[in-house]
Amino acid sequence: MSKKVELEKGKREFKTFSNQHRLPRLPIPSLEESTTRYLNSLRPLLSSEELARIKQHVKDFIRPGGIGQILQQRLIDVDRISPYNWLDDAWWMKKAYHEWRVPLVVNSNWYIAFIDDPNTPKEYLTHNNGVHPKGQFSEWQIKRAAHIIGRMLDFKELVDTETLPPDVTRSYPLCMYQYTRCYGVTRIPKPGSDELVYTPHPAPARYILVIAKNQFYVLDGYGKNGQRYSDGDFEIQLRQIVDDVLKAKHDPPVGVLTADDRDFWAVARENLLKVSPQNRQTLTFIENALFAISLDDYSTGVDLDKFIRNMFHGMNAHNRWFDKALSISVESSGRGALNGEHSPCDALIPSIIVDWVMSESATLNAPTSGRLTAAPRRIRFVTDEQTLKDIAEAEKRIGPIIADSDAVILQFSEYGTHFIKKIAKCSPDAYMQMAIQLAYFKTHKKVVPTYETGSTRQFLHGRTGTIRTLSVESKSFVEGMESESLTAQEKYNLLQAATKAHSDYTRDVSDGKGCDRHLLGLRLLLREGESHPFFTEPIFAKSQEWLLSTSGLGAGNRLSGSGFGCVFPNGYGINYLTGDNLLKFGIESKYSSTETDSNALRQNIVNALKEMRDICEQVNGIYEKESRL
């Protein structure tokens, strides 16, 4: 264990899971609360006649003795038989993730890109703009990967020994369960619905999966005495892997199968298991590994867009295992990122892990412990003609998905949360949401249903709820900002009203009062032959066509960007980071859509942020930028 970890352990007063026993259960809102919130979210989308029709459906749905009341009682029964959380225990993993059969790559997995290590030798990012040709690993790449491995294991120890302080807000503690669903967790494909490999806490594996040139290696993380190896020890093991993979005969790129359609991958995996007993052993090593490290024998350079695309999906999905909960990729320049399988935990938790890992820089002269006794072991698959065919067909299906992904990064450095709090006098998250709303309106001349991830971690095993960003107030704001007849004060008042409405909705969701998860639970409890216009009315589905799917991950001071794929092919996926003096956006849409354009939206986010600053300064005074923290 590093001295820094020991120091941090000494400061802890509360154990990691000390608050779990007093966390409340996720509540079930009343029918009146959820339907009222749902109706309000429809107001900016519907005419008065359409809204009146939906109100009649709602009135009949929630009437005494009606189907809504029956479903509500069924949901209460679900809650009573659920050990922790009626949503998470009964449905969430399966309905939100595991029954979705599309490839994980682009569609479901997310990425979190690291800042460059301050100790990066200058030539790695300046020579040829940091672009390194394929076929070469580097010494700095090995050093940074080794350091990241060590820091990841140190964080695991903080969780395992309950010396990581529990997350809290000003008002209440937060559930820490998701920290147990990061290490050693892997999704496996099954026909119709996937599963997670059972992983107890603490995860018992003592090794890391290393992938290089599509080949797989087991790297020991700990010595026989249980102590983790030093960064210098990991460097030795990684050099041994690189030396071996450069001269070894290569097996087919089986990892590509993890990026395929889930049902195709399920069949291909069963074939692998049928071909040879060795494949079961190899899969078990991969699935039990604490996390994966992919060493890419190339570098995409300093262009952030090109870099994050490689971190998002790799070169045609090669040199990855997308089923791992945590997979780290490091290019030959030393640049790296985390790619995560979404189902076991939400990206916020890994972003906290990454921020901690990146808080300590790698060293050019990492010491060795003298305890290293074993070399890393290559693990191999036995393949047949069917496996080769499966890989070839997977590449054909994955190629167009990757080629169609229009993923870009925006780093806006003119201001950040200091300005938003001091001059705009708004909630930073609400302000960011309004900037996205305005940018979309500038780009497309309309407003659309918008999803923002809200946290329900104040509840036991709580994960997320839906914040419906689009509101009457947000629509008035974007229309007002584009009006030439309104004064700066009038536009600022609209911004204040819109951000307040958004903050109110955010608070309700975090209190377990969002309508979407509740209505999902009710709908799933309909039995054969049961229905109601409330659910079958096209507006119900239309209001959940999230053409803007958004999420924020805090300040992200040690992250260069983050992102995920759009939910609908004519929409956008947007992740953002709100730093003190730097705002970052990861934007994804589809090239094939005639309706979307990631570059145009990126530019209009810049325009929106500048225009919003202008009206705030006209009303509240010029902002003097504070020193960067």
Long-range contacts (C-beta under 8 A, 24 or more apart in sequence): 1-154, 1-157, 1-227, 1-228, 2-150, 2-154, 2-360, 4-154, 4-360, 5-154, 5-157, 5-158, 8-158, 8-163, 9-158, 9-161, 9-163, 12-163, 12-164, 12-165, 13-165, 14-165, 14-166, 15-162, 15-163, 15-166, 16-158, 16-159, 16-162, 16-163, 16-164, 16-165, 16-166, 16-176, 16-179, 17-162, 17-166, 17-176, 18-162, 18-166, 19-166, 19-168, 19-173, 19-174, 19-176, 20-175, 20-176, 20-177, 20-460, 22-173, 23-173, 23-175, 23-458, 23-459, 23-460, 23-462, 24-458, 24-459, 24-460, 25-79, 25-84, 25-85, 25-86, 25-459, 25-460, 26-85, 26-86, 26-87, 26-88, 26-456, 26-459, 26-460, 26-461, 26-462, 26-512, 27-459, 27-511, 27-512, 27-513, 28-72, 28-75, 28-76, 28-79, 28-86, 28-518, 28-521, 29-512, 29-513, 29-514, 29-515, 29-518, 31-61, 31-62, 31-68, 31-69, 31-72, 32-62, 33-513, 33-515, 34-513, 34-515, 34-518, 34-519, 35-61, 35-62, 35-68, 35-515, 37-468, 37-505, 37-508, 37-513, 37-514, 37-515, 38-515, 38-519, 38-543, 40-471, 40-472, 41-449, 41-468, 41-470, 41-471, 41-515, 41-543, 42-539, 42-543, 43-471, 43-472, 44-447, 44-470, 44-471, 44-472, 44-474, 44-475, 45-447, 45-449, 45-470, 45-539, 45-542, 45-543, 46-539, 50-539, 53-537, 54-537, 54-539, 57-532, 57-533, 57-534, 57-537, 58-534, 60-532, 60-533, 60-534, 61-532, 61-533, 61-534, 67-530, 67-532, 68-522, 68-532, 68-534, 71-522, 71-523, 71-525, 71-526, 72-522, 74-525, 75-518, 75-521, 75-522, 75-525, 78-521, 78-525, 84-460, 84-461, 85-459, 85-460, 85-461, 85-462, 86-521, 87-463, 87-517, 87-521, 88-461, 88-462, 88-463, 89-461, 90-521, 91-520, 91-521, 91-524, 92-463, 93-196, 93-343, 93-344, 94-193, 95-520, 95-524, 96-343, 97-194, 97-342, 97-343, 98-187, 98-193, 98-194, 98-195, 98-343, 99-192, 99-193, 100-262, 101-192, 101-261, 101-262, 101-263, 102-261, 102-262, 103-259, 103-260, 103-261, 103-262, 103-397, 103-398, 103-401, 104-187, 104-258, 104-259, 104-262, 104-322, 104-323, 104-341, 104-342, 105-259, 105-312, 105-313, 105-314, 105-317, 105-322, 105-398, 105-401, 105-402, 106-312, 106-313, 106-401, 106-402, 106-405, 106-565, 106-588, 107-401, 107-565, 108-341, 108-342, 108-343, 108-564, 108-565, 109-312, 109-322, 109-339, 109-340, 109-341, 109-342, 109-564, 110-339, 110-340, 110-342, 110-347, 110-562, 110-563, 110-564, 110-575, 111-308, 111-311, 111-312, 111-337, 111-338, 111-339, 111-340, 111-562, 111-563, 111-564, 111-586, 112-337, 112-338, 112-340, 112-347, 112-350, 112-351, 112-354, 112-553, 112-559, 112-562, 113-304, 113-307, 113-308, 113-311, 113-335, 113-336, 113-337, 113-409, 113-559, 113-560, 113-561, 113-562, 114-335, 114-336, 114-337, 114-338, 114-354, 114-358, 114-558, 114-559, 114-560, 115-358, 115-558, 115-559, 115-560, 116-334, 116-335, 116-560, 117-144, 117-147, 117-334, 117-361, 117-362, 118-361, 119-361, 119-362, 119-363, 119-364, 120-144, 120-333, 120-334, 121-364, 124-299, 124-333, 124-334, 125-302, 125-333, 125-335, 128-301, 129-301, 129-302, 129-303, 130-299, 130-300, 130-301, 130-302, 130-333, 130-335, 131-299, 131-300, 131-301, 132-298, 132-299, 132-301, 132-331, 132-332, 132-333, 133-298, 134-297, 134-298, 135-297, 135-298, 136-297, 136-298, 136-332, 137-212, 137-242, 137-246, 137-295, 137-297, 137-332, 138-332, 138-333, 138-334, 140-333, 140-334, 141-295, 141-330, 141-331, 141-332, 141-333, 141-334, 142-235, 142-238, 142-239, 142-242, 142-295, 143-231, 143-235, 143-334, 143-362, 143-363, 143-364, 143-366, 144-330, 144-334, 144-336, 144-362, 145-234, 145-238, 145-293, 145-295, 145-328, 145-330, 145-336, 146-231, 146-232, 146-234, 146-235, 146-238, 146-362, 146-366, 147-231, 147-234, 147-360, 147-361, 147-362, 147-363, 147-366, 148-293, 148-328, 148-330, 148-336, 148-357, 148-362, 149-208, 149-219, 149-221, 149-231, 149-234, 149-293, 150-228, 150-229, 150-230, 150-231, 150-234, 151-356, 151-357, 151-358, 151-360, 152-290, 152-291, 152-326, 152-328, 152-353, 152-357, 153-221, 153-222, 153-228, 153-290, 154-228, 155-353, 155-356, 155-357, 156-183, 156-202, 156-203, 156-290, 157-228, 159-183, 159-202, 160-201, 160-202, 167-352, 167-457, 169-458, 172-458, 173-458, 174-455, 174-457, 174-458, 175-457, 175-458, 175-459, 175-460, 175-461, 175-462, 177-460, 177-461, 178-344, 178-345, 178-346, 178-349, 178-457, 178-463, 179-345, 179-349, 181-325, 181-344, 181-345, 182-291, 182-325, 182-326, 182-344, 182-345, 182-349, 182-350, 182-353, 183-290, 183-291, 183-325, 183-326, 184-288, 184-289, 184-290, 184-291, 185-324, 185-325, 185-326, 185-341, 185-344, 186-286, 186-287, 186-288, 186-289, 186-323, 186-324, 186-325, 186-341, 187-323, 187-325, 187-341, 187-343, 187-344, 188-269, 188-287, 188-323, 189-262, 189-263, 189-265, 189-266, 189-269, 189-323, 190-266, 191-263, 191-266, 191-267, 192-263, 194-262, 194-266, 194-343, 196-343, 196-344, 197-287, 197-288, 199-288, 203-290, 204-288, 205-288, 205-289, 205-290, 206-290, 207-285, 207-289, 207-290, 208-289, 208-290, 208-291, 208-292, 208-293, 209-285, 209-286, 209-289, 209-291, 209-292, 209-293, 209-321, 209-324, 210-238, 210-241, 210-292, 210-293, 210-294, 210-295, 210-376, 211-255, 211-292, 211-293, 211-294, 211-295, 211-319, 211-320, 211-321, 212-241, 212-242, 212-245, 212-294, 212-295, 212-297, 212-319, 213-245, 213-250, 213-297, 213-319, 214-250, 214-251, 214-252, 214-253, 214-254, 214-255, 214-256, 214-318, 214-319, 215-245, 215-248, 215-250, 215-251, 215-378, 215-380, 216-255, 216-282, 216-285, 216-286, 216-378, 216-379, 216-380, 217-241, 217-244, 217-245, 217-376, 217-377, 217-378, 217-379, 218-285, 218-289, 218-376, 218-377, 218-378, 218-379, 219-293, 219-376, 220-374, 220-376, 221-290, 223-369, 223-371, 223-372, 223-373, 224-373, 225-371, 227-369, 227-371, 229-369, 229-371, 229-372, 230-366, 230-367, 230-368, 230-369, 231-362, 231-363, 231-366, 231-367, 232-366, 232-367, 232-368, 232-369, 233-368, 233-369, 233-371, 233-372, 235-366, 235-368, 236-368, 236-372, 237-372, 237-375, 237-376, 238-295, 238-376, 240-375, 240-376, 241-295, 241-376, 242-295, 244-378, 248-378, 251-380, 251-381, 251-383, 252-381, 252-383, 252-387, 252-388, 252-391, 253-318, 253-319, 253-391, 254-381, 254-383, 254-387, 254-391, 255-317, 255-318, 255-319, 255-320, 255-321, 255-322, 256-316, 256-317, 256-318, 256-391, 256-394, 256-395, 256-398, 257-390, 257-391, 257-394, 258-317, 258-320, 258-321, 258-322, 258-323, 259-313, 259-317, 259-320, 259-322, 259-394, 259-398, 260-390, 260-393, 260-394, 260-397, 260-398, 261-397, 264-390, 264-393, 264-394, 264-397, 265-394, 267-390, 268-387, 268-390, 268-394, 271-384, 271-386, 271-387, 271-390, 272-381, 272-383, 272-387, 275-382, 275-383, 275-384, 275-386, 275-387, 276-382, 278-380, 278-381, 278-382, 279-381, 279-382, 281-379, 282-379, 282-380, 282-381, 285-379, 286-321, 286-324, 286-379, 287-323, 289-324, 291-324, 291-325, 291-326, 291-327, 291-328, 292-320, 292-321, 292-324, 292-326, 292-327, 292-328, 293-327, 293-328, 293-329, 293-330, 294-319, 294-320, 294-327, 294-328, 294-329, 294-330, 295-319, 295-330, 296-329, 296-330, 296-331, 296-332, 297-332, 298-331, 298-332, 299-331, 299-332, 299-333, 299-335, 300-331, 300-335, 301-333, 304-409, 304-411, 304-560, 304-561, 305-407, 305-408, 305-409, 307-331, 307-335, 307-337, 308-337, 308-407, 308-409, 308-561, 308-563, 308-586, 309-405, 309-407, 311-336, 311-337, 311-339, 312-339, 312-405, 312-407, 312-563, 313-401, 313-402, 313-405, 316-395, 316-398, 316-399, 316-402, 317-394, 317-395, 317-398, 317-402, 326-350, 326-353, 342-564, 346-453, 346-463, 346-464, 347-551, 347-553, 347-562, 347-564, 347-575, 348-455, 348-553, 348-554, 351-553, 351-554, 351-556, 351-559, 351-562, 354-558, 354-559, 355-556, 355-557, 355-558, 355-559, 358-558, 358-559, 359-558, 403-591, 404-590, 404-591, 404-592, 405-565, 405-588, 405-590, 405-591, 406-588, 406-589, 406-590, 406-591, 406-596, 406-597, 406-598, 406-599, 407-563, 407-586, 407-587, 407-588, 407-598, 408-586, 408-587, 408-588, 408-598, 408-599, 408-602, 409-560, 409-561, 409-563, 409-584, 409-585, 409-586, 409-587, 410-583, 410-584, 410-585, 410-587, 410-602, 410-605, 410-606, 411-560, 411-561, 411-582, 411-583, 411-584, 412-582, 412-583, 412-584, 412-585, 412-605, 412-606, 412-609, 413-581, 413-582, 414-609, 414-610, 414-613, 415-581, 415-583, 415-609, 415-613, 415-623, 415-625, 416-578, 416-579, 416-580, 416-581, 416-582, 416-583, 417-555, 417-578, 417-579, 417-580, 418-580, 418-581, 418-625, 418-626, 419-613, 419-616, 419-623, 419-625, 420-578, 422-623, 423-613, 423-616, 423-617, 423-620, 423-621, 423-623, 424-495, 424-612, 424-613, 424-616, 424-620, 425-496, 425-616, 425-620, 426-495, 426-496, 426-499, 427-499, 427-502, 427-503, 427-506, 428-578, 429-502, 429-503, 429-506, 429-552, 429-578, 430-498, 430-499, 430-500, 430-502, 430-503, 430-506, 431-495, 431-499, 431-612, 432-552, 432-576, 432-578, 432-583, 433-469, 433-474, 433-499, 433-502, 433-550, 434-474, 434-477, 434-478, 434-495, 434-498, 434-499, 434-502, 434-612, 435-605, 435-608, 435-609, 435-612, 436-469, 436-548, 436-550, 436-574, 436-576, 436-605, 436-608, 437-469, 437-470, 437-474, 437-477, 437-478, 437-498, 437-548, 438-477, 438-478, 438-481, 438-604, 438-608, 438-611, 438-612, 439-601, 439-604, 439-605, 439-607, 439-608, 440-478, 440-548, 440-572, 440-601, 440-604, 441-478, 441-479, 441-481, 441-482, 442-482, 442-604, 442-607, 442-608, 443-597, 443-600, 443-601, 443-604, 444-595, 447-474, 447-475, 447-478, 448-545, 448-547, 448-548, 448-571, 449-542, 449-543, 449-544, 449-545, 449-546, 449-547, 449-548, 450-546, 450-547, 450-548, 450-549, 450-550, 451-546, 451-548, 451-549, 451-550, 451-567, 452-506, 452-550, 452-551, 452-552, 453-550, 453-551, 453-552, 454-506, 454-509, 454-510, 454-514, 455-510, 456-509, 456-510, 456-512, 456-514, 458-510, 458-511, 458-512, 459-512, 462-512, 465-509, 465-510, 465-512, 465-514, 465-516, 465-517, 466-509, 466-514, 466-515, 466-516, 466-517, 467-502, 467-505, 467-506, 467-509, 467-514, 468-505, 468-515, 468-516, 469-502, 469-505, 469-548, 469-550, 471-498, 471-501, 471-502, 471-505, 472-501, 473-497, 473-498, 473-500, 473-501, 473-502, 474-498, 474-501, 474-502, 481-608, 481-611, 481-612, 481-615, 488-614, 488-615, 488-618, 488-619, 489-618, 489-619, 491-615, 492-615, 492-616, 492-618, 492-619, 492-620, 495-612, 495-615, 495-616, 516-544, 545-571, 546-571, 547-571, 547-572, 548-572, 548-574, 549-573, 549-574, 550-574, 550-575, 550-576, 551-575, 551-576, 552-576, 552-577, 552-578, 553-577, 554-578, 555-579, 555-580, 556-584, 557-629, 559-584, 560-584, 561-585, 561-586, 562-586, 563-587, 563-588, 564-588, 566-590, 566-596, 569-593, 570-595, 570-596, 571-596, 572-596, 572-598, 572-601, 580-626, 580-628, 580-629, 581-625, 581-626, 581-628, 581-629, 582-628, 583-609
